[in-house]
């Protein structure tokens, strides 16, 4: 009959720590994937909000193409859902208004560009992989000018 002491000694195998090593490696890979999914979701939400803000500015600009300050104001008002701090809003995000054509009248295009040059990543894993804790996000919308008629 095997005593309790001998049974414990016989049950030890050289693979005792194998499952812990596999778990450590697997958890590391899963955490990197999770970090990527979280930051990708945040970046996609930010891109969609920037695109919607640019669309709002383009819609306003298609009616009032000479009111560039009003166009930018429409874009800034819609960007508040992306960056809640107004001081950071003007520092980090650049809004550009352009016109494709010599005139600002029916038949020409208005183009709104919104650039978030330093979108912060929250997970340090991705910053380590990309060698930066920020990424650039860009949204462009083109729309046709509806008013005023050309001379």
C-alpha positions in Angstrom: 0.0 0.0 0.0 1.2 3.5 -0.9 1.3 6.0 1.9 0.1 9.5 1.5 3.6 10.9 1.5 4.8 8.5 -1.3 1.6 9.2 -3.3 2.4 13.0 -3.4 6.0 12.4 -4.4 4.9 10.1 -7.2 2.3 12.5 -8.6 4.8 15.3 -9.3 5.6 15.6 -13.0 8.0 17.7 -14.9 5.0 19.4 -16.6 3.6 20.9 -13.4 4.2 24.6 -14.4 3.3 24.1 -18.1 -0.3 25.2 -17.7 0.8 28.4 -15.8 3.2 29.3 -18.6 0.6 28.7 -21.2 -1.9 30.8 -19.3 0.6 33.7 -19.0 1.4 33.7 -22.7 -2.3 33.4 -23.7 -3.5 36.1 -21.3 -0.8 38.5 -22.7 -1.9 37.9 -26.3 -5.6 38.3 -25.3 -4.9 41.5 -23.5 -3.1 43.0 -26.5 -6.1 42.0 -28.7 -8.6 43.5 -26.1 -6.6 46.7 -26.0 -6.7 46.9 -29.8 -10.4 46.4 -29.9 -11.1 49.0 -27.2 -8.9 51.6 -28.9 -10.2 50.7 -32.4 -13.7 51.2 -31.1 -12.9 54.6 -29.6 -11.1 55.7 -32.8 -14.0 54.6 -35.0 -16.5 56.5 -32.8 -14.3 59.6 -33.1 -14.0 59.2 -36.8 -17.8 58.9 -37.2 -18.4 61.9 -35.0 -15.8 63.9 -37.0 -17.4 62.8 -40.3 -20.9 63.8 -39.0 -19.6 67.2 -37.9 -18.0 67.8 -41.3 -21.2 66.8 -43.0 -23.1 69.3 -40.9 -20.6 72.0 -41.9 -20.8 71.0 -45.5 -24.6 71.1 -45.5 -24.5 74.6 -44.0 -21.8 75.6 -46.4 -23.8 74.4 -49.4 -26.4 77.0 -48.6 -24.1 79.8 -47.3 -20.7 79.3 -49.0 -19.4 82.8 -48.1 -19.9 82.3 -44.4 -16.7 80.4 -43.6 -16.8 81.3 -39.9 -20.4 80.0 -39.7 -19.3 76.7 -41.4 -16.5 76.2 -39.0 -18.8 77.1 -36.1 -21.2 74.4 -37.2 -18.4 71.8 -37.3 -17.1 72.9 -33.9 -20.5 72.7 -32.3 -20.9 69.1 -33.5 -17.4 68.1 -32.4 -18.2 68.7 -28.7 -19.2 65.0 -28.4 -15.7 64.0 -29.3 -13.7 66.4 -27.1 -15.6 67.8 -24.2 -12.9 70.3 -23.1 -13.2 73.4 -25.3 -9.6 74.3 -24.9 -8.4 70.9 -26.1 -10.9 71.1 -29.0 -9.1 74.0 -30.6 -5.6 72.6 -29.9 -6.0 69.1 -31.1 -8.6 69.3 -34.0 -8.1 71.4 -37.1 -11.0 72.3 -39.4 -10.4 73.3 -43.0 -12.9 74.7 -45.5 -12.1 74.5 -49.2 -13.8 75.1 -52.5 -13.2 73.2 -55.7 -13.6 75.8 -58.4 -13.1 79.5 -59.0 -16.6 80.5 -57.8 -18.7 79.8 -54.7 -22.0 79.2 -56.6 -24.2 76.4 -57.9 -22.3 73.7 -59.7 -19.2 73.9 -57.6 -18.1 71.9 -54.6 -17.4 72.7 -51.0 -14.9 70.5 -49.1 -14.7 70.2 -45.3 -11.6 68.6 -43.7 -11.4 67.7 -40.1 -8.1 66.5 -38.7 -7.5 65.1 -35.2 -3.7 65.0 -35.3 -3.1 63.4 -31.9 -5.9 61.1 -30.9 -4.8 59.5 -27.6 -4.6 55.7 -27.2 -5.6 54.5 -23.8 -3.9 51.1 -23.8 -0.1 51.2 -23.4 0.3 47.9 -25.4 -0.7 49.6 -28.7 1.5 52.6 -27.9 4.4 50.2 -27.5 3.7 48.4 -30.8 3.1 51.7 -32.7 5.9 53.6 -31.0 3.4 56.4 -30.2 0.6 56.9 -27.8 -1.3 58.9 -30.4 -2.7 58.4 -33.9 -4.0 60.8 -36.5 -7.6 60.6 -37.7 -8.9 62.5 -40.8 -12.4 63.0 -42.1 -13.3 64.7 -45.4 -16.7 65.6 -46.8 -17.5 67.1 -50.2 -20.9 68.6 -51.0 -22.4 70.5 -53.9 -23.1 74.2 -53.5 -26.9 74.9 -53.8 -26.9 78.7 -53.4 -26.3 81.3 -54.7 -26.8 81.0 -58.5 -23.8 81.8 -60.7 -23.7 85.1 -62.5 
